[in-house]
Amino acid sequence: MTAGSLRVVLVSFGVSGFRVLHEACVRAGHTPVAFVHARSLRQRKPTGKGSAQTIAAIAESLPPGTDLLLPGSVDGLARALAGYAPDLIVVYGLAWKLSRAVLRTARLGAINVHTSLLPKYRGPLPVHWAVRNGDPEVGVTIHWMDDDFDTGNILVRKGGIRIEEDLVTVGVGQETGGRHGRQRRPARREHSLGVVGQRR
C-alpha cells in the first residue's frame, strides 16, 4: 500500500457490481482487501440455487489475493470484518440493513451507492420500483451509511438517467436467488457527479 491508500471492503450483489467498485477503487489509488456477498436475500436463510451460481461466478472473477466473505448474518459479518481493519466499506446492492457494529469496523465508516435520487425509493430494488411506477428517469446517490436504510448524509447525486436509454434487462435470479423473475437495472455507465453534501 502507498501513503494515503485506504484499505477498502467492497460489498455487492454480483460480478458486475464488484467489477465497477473494484475498478473505481483501484483507479483512485486504494486497496480492496475483501469482497462481501450476502448469500441470501434475508439473513439466516438457506442459500438458493441462483445465489449459489452467483457465488461461483464471483469466486471465478476474484482478483488475485482478494478474499470473498459470504456471511449468513450481519452479526457474522461484523466479526469477520474486524480482522481486516478496513478504513472504508463501500456498498453497491445489498438487501440487508447493516448494523452499527458492522459500520464501526471501518475507521471512516461506510458509503452506499444507491440507484435512485434519495430520499425517493429508499430501501432495496429502487430501479425495480421506478420501472414499476413508470418513471421516465432514474438517478444515483452516494451517501454515508447510518443505522437505517438510505438515510445517511448525501455525498454526491446524479439524476436524469433515462430508463429507456440506460437500462438493460437482466436475470435478477443471480442477485436474489431467482425469486423475482426478471427486472431491470442500470447498465454500467460513468456519469459526472456533483458534490451536494458531506458527512456530519
C-alpha positions as CSV (number, residue, x, y, z in Angstrom):
1,M,0.0,0.0,0.0
2,T,1.1,3.5,-0.8
3,A,0.8,6.6,1.5
4,G,-2.8,7.8,1.5
5,S,-4.1,4.5,0.2
6,L,-7.2,3.2,2.0
7,R,-8.0,-0.4,2.9
8,V,-11.4,-0.9,1.4
9,V,-14.0,-3.7,1.8
10,L,-16.4,-4.0,-1.2
11,V,-20.0,-5.2,-0.8
12,S,-22.1,-6.0,-3.8
13,F,-24.7,-8.3,-5.5
14,G,-22.7,-9.9,-8.2
15,V,-19.8,-9.9,-10.7
16,S,-20.8,-6.7,-12.5
17,G,-21.2,-4.8,-9.2
18,F,-17.9,-5.9,-7.9
19,R,-16.2,-5.0,-11.2
20,V,-17.5,-1.5,-11.1
21,L,-16.5,-1.0,-7.4
22,H,-13.1,-2.6,-7.8
23,E,-12.1,-0.6,-10.9
24,A,-13.1,2.6,-9.2
25,C,-11.3,1.8,-6.0
26,V,-8.0,0.8,-7.8
27,R,-8.2,3.8,-10.1
28,A,-8.5,6.1,-7.0
29,G,-5.3,4.5,-5.6
30,H,-6.9,2.4,-2.9
31,T,-6.6,-1.2,-1.9
32,P,-9.6,-3.6,-2.0
33,V,-8.9,-6.1,0.8
34,A,-12.1,-8.2,0.6
35,F,-15.3,-8.7,-1.3
36,V,-18.5,-9.4,0.7
37,H,-21.6,-11.0,-0.8
38,A,-24.8,-11.8,1.1
39,R,-25.5,-15.4,0.2
40,S,-29.3,-15.0,0.8
41,L,-31.8,-12.2,0.3
42,R,-32.6,-12.3,4.0
43,Q,-30.4,-13.1,6.9
44,R,-30.1,-16.6,8.3
45,K,-31.9,-18.1,5.3
46,P,-30.7,-21.0,3.1
47,T,-28.6,-20.3,0.0
48,G,-30.8,-20.7,-3.1
49,K,-29.7,-22.2,-6.4
50,G,-29.5,-18.9,-8.1
51,S,-27.4,-17.5,-5.2
52,A,-25.0,-20.4,-5.4
53,Q,-24.5,-19.7,-9.1
54,T,-23.8,-16.1,-8.4
55,I,-21.3,-17.0,-5.7
56,A,-19.5,-19.4,-8.1
57,A,-19.2,-16.6,-10.7
58,I,-17.9,-14.1,-8.2
59,A,-15.3,-16.6,-7.0
60,E,-14.1,-17.2,-10.5
61,S,-13.7,-13.4,-11.1
62,L,-11.9,-12.6,-7.8
63,P,-8.7,-10.5,-8.3
64,P,-5.6,-12.5,-7.0
65,G,-5.2,-12.2,-3.3
66,T,-8.7,-10.9,-2.6
67,D,-10.8,-12.7,0.0
68,L,-14.5,-13.4,-0.6
69,L,-16.7,-13.3,2.5
70,L,-20.2,-15.0,2.4
71,P,-21.9,-14.0,5.7
72,G,-25.2,-15.5,6.8
73,S,-26.0,-12.6,9.1
74,V,-24.8,-9.1,9.9
75,D,-23.5,-10.4,13.3
76,G,-21.2,-12.8,11.5
77,L,-20.2,-10.1,9.1
78,A,-19.2,-7.7,11.9
79,R,-16.9,-10.4,13.4
80,A,-15.3,-11.2,10.1
81,L,-14.6,-7.7,9.1
82,A,-12.9,-6.8,12.4
83,G,-9.9,-8.9,11.3
84,Y,-9.4,-6.8,8.1
85,A,-9.1,-3.5,9.9
86,P,-10.7,-1.7,6.9
87,D,-10.6,2.1,6.5
88,L,-13.8,2.2,4.5
89,I,-16.7,-0.1,3.4
90,V,-18.3,0.6,0.0
91,V,-21.7,-1.0,-0.7
92,Y,-23.5,-1.4,-4.0
93,G,-26.5,-3.6,-3.9
94,L,-27.2,-5.2,-0.5
95,A,-30.7,-6.0,0.8
96,W,-29.6,-6.2,4.4
97,K,-29.6,-3.3,6.8
98,L,-26.1,-3.2,8.2
99,S,-25.8,-2.9,12.0
100,R,-23.8,-0.3,13.9
101,A,-21.3,-3.0,14.8
102,V,-20.6,-3.6,11.1
103,L,-20.3,0.1,10.3
104,R,-17.9,0.7,13.1
105,T,-15.5,-2.0,11.9
106,A,-14.3,0.6,9.3
107,R,-12.2,3.6,10.5
108,L,-14.1,6.0,8.3
109,G,-17.4,4.2,8.2
110,A,-19.3,3.0,5.1
111,I,-20.7,4.6,2.0
112,N,-23.5,3.2,-0.2
113,V,-24.2,3.5,-4.0
114,H,-28.0,3.8,-4.3
115,T,-29.7,3.8,-7.7
116,S,-32.3,6.5,-7.0
117,L,-32.3,10.1,-6.1
118,L,-32.8,9.8,-2.4
119,P,-35.0,10.1,-0.4
120,K,-37.1,8.7,-3.3
121,Y,-37.2,4.9,-3.3
122,R,-35.3,4.2,-0.1
123,G,-34.6,0.5,0.5
124,P,-33.9,-2.4,-1.8
125,L,-34.6,-2.6,-5.5
126,P,-35.1,1.1,-6.2
127,V,-34.9,0.7,-10.0
128,H,-37.5,-2.1,-9.9
129,W,-39.9,0.4,-8.2
130,A,-39.0,3.2,-10.7
131,V,-39.8,0.9,-13.6
132,R,-43.0,-0.4,-12.0
133,N,-44.2,3.1,-11.3
134,G,-43.5,4.3,-14.9
135,D,-40.8,6.8,-14.0
136,P,-39.0,8.1,-17.2
137,E,-35.7,8.6,-15.4
138,V,-33.6,7.2,-12.6
139,G,-30.7,8.6,-10.6
140,V,-27.7,7.6,-8.5
141,T,-27.0,8.8,-5.0
142,I,-23.8,8.1,-3.0
143,H,-24.2,8.6,0.7
144,W,-22.8,7.8,4.1
145,M,-24.5,4.8,5.8
146,D,-26.1,5.0,9.2
147,D,-28.4,2.8,11.3
148,D,-31.4,3.0,8.9
149,F,-32.0,2.3,5.2
150,D,-30.5,5.0,3.0
151,T,-30.8,7.9,5.4
152,G,-27.2,9.0,5.9
153,N,-25.8,12.3,4.6
154,I,-25.5,12.6,0.9
155,L,-22.1,12.9,-0.7
156,V,-22.9,13.0,-4.5
157,R,-26.0,12.7,-6.6
158,K,-26.8,12.5,-10.3
159,G,-30.2,12.4,-11.9
160,G,-31.5,12.5,-15.5
161,I,-30.6,8.9,-16.4
162,R,-33.4,8.0,-18.8
163,I,-34.7,4.5,-18.3
164,E,-35.2,3.6,-21.9
165,E,-31.6,4.7,-22.7
166,D,-29.7,3.4,-19.7
167,L,-31.4,0.2,-18.6
168,V,-30.8,-3.4,-19.7
169,T,-33.0,-6.4,-19.0
170,V,-31.2,-9.0,-16.9
171,G,-32.0,-12.2,-15.0
172,V,-32.3,-10.9,-11.4
173,G,-32.1,-14.5,-10.3
174,Q,-28.4,-14.1,-10.0
175,E,-28.9,-11.4,-7.5
176,T,-32.0,-12.5,-5.5
177,G,-31.9,-16.3,-5.7
178,G,-34.5,-16.4,-8.6
179,R,-37.5,-15.2,-6.5
180,H,-38.3,-12.1,-8.5
181,G,-38.3,-13.3,-12.1
182,R,-36.8,-10.6,-14.3
183,Q,-36.3,-6.9,-13.7
184,R,-34.2,-4.1,-15.0
185,R,-31.1,-2.5,-13.6
186,P,-28.9,0.4,-14.8
187,A,-26.3,-0.5,-17.4
188,R,-22.8,0.4,-16.4
189,R,-22.1,4.0,-17.4
190,E,-19.9,6.6,-15.9
191,H,-21.5,10.0,-15.1
192,S,-20.1,13.2,-13.7
193,L,-21.4,13.7,-10.1
194,G,-21.7,16.9,-8.3
195,V,-21.0,17.1,-4.5
196,V,-24.1,18.2,-2.7
197,G,-23.3,17.4,0.9
198,Q,-20.8,15.9,3.4
199,R,-20.7,13.7,6.4
200,R,-21.7,15.3,9.7
